[in-house]
C-alpha cells in the first residue's frame, strides 16, 4: 500500500492536522482483520458481562457496534487518529493535600474538549475531502468507537496497566479524536506496551478499582462514581474520595512517562483559575444558576448541580474541618434528596456525637424521604484522619 505518492499524501494530512492544532496524527488500516471483532472487543464484552460498567447501560447497548470500526461504518478503509495534548501546568495531585479545597480532574479544568476536538475534526475532514475526495465520518469519545485500541494500533501510544493510553511524547495527557475514511492510507506501526514491570498506576488508586493489571472496575473508580453514578456513592467508598469532586487523576499523574509531558499549547484547555482549587465552602453555596454560570463550556456542567453538590458534601465530610459543618447543615434544607443525604453523611463525620444525635432526632421527627432517612439511620463515622 505504501508508495511515494501515498507517503506524500500522509505527510500533507499530518501537516494540515498540525496547522489545525492537533499534536499527533497517525494512520491505521481498519480492513486488516476483515470484519472480525478486534481482540479488544472480547475484553470489553467480558467487562460488561462482569457488570464492571456499572450504570453505564449505553456500553452494553452499543456493544456490537464497538466490536470493530467497520461495525460503526462498513465503508471505512482507514482511520486517522489524532491527539491533542492537555498537559497541566502544575502537579495535578497537589490539591489533594488541601482538604478544604476541591480537586477537579485536569481534563475538566478548561473548556469542554469534546466541542474543541469535534470542530477541528470537521475542519480537517472538510479539507481532506476537498483535497483527496472519499467519504468520511468523524468521532470523539461520545461515539461507540473503541478509540484507545485504535490509537494503539495507529502508534499514538499504548494502553497501560490502568487501561488508559500512554504516549511517549505526552505521557498521560492526550485527548483523542478519529476520522474513519474510505481512503486507503499507509498504516503507521503500532506502539508496543512500554510499561515494563511498573505498576505505579495500580498502586496509586485510592479505591482499588483495578482487579488486575489491564482491568478496571468502574464501580470502584472515582471518575465513574463522581461523574456517571446518579445516586448516592456507596458509603464504604466515600472516605477514599478525599476531596476529589469531579474525576480523579491519581493513576494518570503517577505514570513515569509523564517526565516527557509538556504543558498544553491550547489556551482553551488551560485551567481556569476559578476551578483550579476551588473552595468547598464556596462551591457548596452554588444554586443552579450559579453552578451553570461557573461551569459554562465545562465538562463539569453535564453532571448537574445535584450530583456535583453530592460530591462537594462528601469532600466536606472528608475534610476534617469542623467549620465546614455549617455549610453541610444549611444544605439539609436543599430541595434535592440526593444533596440532603450527602449533607447528613458530611455532618456525621464533622459533628461531635451528641450534636449529631440531637440533629438526627430533630430531623427524623418530621417527614423525611426514605433515602435521606437511611442516611440518618446510619451510625456516625469516625472523623477523617489528617491527609485523608
C-alpha angles and dihedrals in degrees: 000000000000115000134154089254091051092047090052090052093052091048091053091050091050091049092050091047090053091049089055092053103265114140097201133028123177138155139228137180115244096190098062094097094036111227095319114126114267118244089252089062092066091051091050092048091052089048090056095043089054090052093239091137090072113194094349093112091166089073091061094040093054098038096114091051091052094055094088135356089244089058084067092047122359093202094065118116103166139017126219107205118196135189134202118197115229098176113164125238093227142032102289091208096054092090090060087075091059103073096183089058129072123243114220119186115259093242091059100047094085135035121319106279093207092071094041095051096039091055092051092046090055090049092050091045092052091050091046094054093045091051104037107010122220130116126278146176127207126219139189122180095281089076123081094254120122095233100174095058087044091052090048091052090049092051101245089128142301137271109256128209088277089059092243125119117263120199127203090217102039107020112212099343109090130123115204135216130172141203120200112202141178088229118106106233129181109262121234120225117270118249114246121225107273103181096104109189094328116130100168092126093055094047093048096060109114093207101037091243094164112084088185138346111297091016127102129189104205091196088073098035115109092216090058094041096051098038113024105028110091102195134047116316111246109273095232091059099045098086090054091058090073105178096330103130102167121023129325132254101185099108091043098044097053095054110122090219087072087083084084094046120121132204109261115262090209109097093199089063095051117109116268110231090232092064102031093097106343123192113258090215092056093045091051089060095058116122118198095272093047091047092053092046094050093048101038110147088008128121087230090071093071094065091063128223096282097059092039093053089046087060093044091053093050087052090049089052090051095046099084086219110132089192089068091061089086090061091052093045091053089055092057083087096050116130090236118083088203090058093044092051091051089049090055091053092048091051091049087061099043107036127076113253097256093049092049093047091052091050091047093052091049095052098040089055089068136051111300130172113246094247092053092042088056090055091051090048093059119095116255112265127234111270115263119266122240111280090017 
